[in-house]
Amino acid sequence: MAIEIKVPNLPESVSSATVATWHLKAGDAVKREQNLVDLETDKVVLEVPSTADGVLTEIRVQPGATVVAGDVLAVMEEGAGAAAAPAAAKVEGAKPAAATAPATPAGGNEDQSPAVRKLLSELGLSASQISGTGKGGRLTVEDVKAHAAKPQAPASKAAAPAAAPAPRVAGAREEQRVPMTRIRQRIAERLLEAKNNTAMLTTFNEVDLKAVSELRARYKDQFEKSHGVKLGFMSFFVKAVIEALKKYPVLNASVDGQDIIYHGYYDIGVAVSSERGLVVPILRDADQHSMAEIEKAIGDFGARAKANKLTMEDLTGGTFSVTNGGVFGSMMSTPILNPPQSAILGMHGITERPMVVNGEIVIRPMMYLALSYDHRIIDGKEAVLGLRTIKECLEDPAKILLSL
């Protein structure tokens, strides 16, 4: 029996999606619940699973096409026996492939994820040249990089001579036009919204992380043994942020027309980098979480962001955000607001620097902090004092534990 594979109901506020990657091709056997295709929205990637065992007989919508809920993406034939049908027989006039011809697990370039396709194009490689270690034999970015790093064996003399690539003309200025992904378009819209619709200002300070570093070094092994997760810096920062928001509630507020909404809860957005761009999943009721729970939640966000498994619920809402450019080596930056939030904390790299402490020069692990805020509702006083509260909590972690 033929079954139509349709675009599922899209999340609220999402009207359409883009077909990103097909994981199978016409003629491939399909298992029930197997992911057939990824649909990219402006926030998340949706998987479209098979509803039965069978064979994929026809793909009607190619990658890059825009679809809406209910559109037919493909057709499959239900039943285990259908899986024996060769793909070539579905193409009129096509000759069946020889039984001994090995299949290429990685597929063609068009079968790969957007990030892999981009990297293949940049390196001038074909997916057929590389063995994939991803799901279903598909390539990962690491597969392509590992292949490119290997010394390539010279071509056999017996092989038929291949056409030499056209030599690059001296002084040529190459260009490549690549369409923005849906999430990149959305990021661009949000950044412009923040720039054009808020009175954004940034205040800076620096924090001595000696006490936090010593605390982590002293208890990291015991913490990991007890909780099954490593003790990082982010949980300290989230706790410090919550103390600042409690003291200065306007930092946790948002603007709605002519009104200011003061939120009586602390939903902290934690910026996470992924292949698709920067996403900000929300740690809800962060004040009610232990440091171990915060570390586990952040680790889970990172893993699901890399696997494109974040949901709309993960990314919706938030009253304040934290972003860490330090993981990439940033010394200082001005983070951009995440509307409708009115403030965001920027963390940066930790650098050992000489500091004057009690009249003596000592070496301390220092970090620059940046707090960007919407000056329409937050005055410089609240912003500066809020950032100072974060600094004080981190320089004396007992204040976090005792809520001082």
Buried (B, 14 or more C-beta within 10 A) or exposed (E): EEBEBBBBEBBEEBEBBBBBBBBBEBBBBBEEEBBBBBBBBBBBBBBBBBBBBBBBBBBEBEBEEEBEEEBEBBBBBBEEEBBEBEBEEBEEEEEEEEEEEEEBBBBEBEBBBBBBBBBBEEEEBEBEEBEBBBEBBBBBBEBBEEBBEEEEEEEEEEEEEEEEEEEEEEEEEEEEEEEEBBBBBBBEEBBEBBEEBBEBBBBBBBBBBBBBBEBBEEEEEEBBEEBEBEBBBBBBBBBBBBBBBBEBBBBBBBBEEEEBBEBEEBBBBBBBBBBBBBBBBBBBEBBEBEBBBBBBBBBBBBEBBBEBBBBBEBBBBBBBBBBBBBEEEBEBBBBBBBBBBBBBBBBBBBEEEEBEEEEEEEEBBBBBBBBBBBBEBBEEEBBBBBBBBBBBBBBBBEBBEEEE
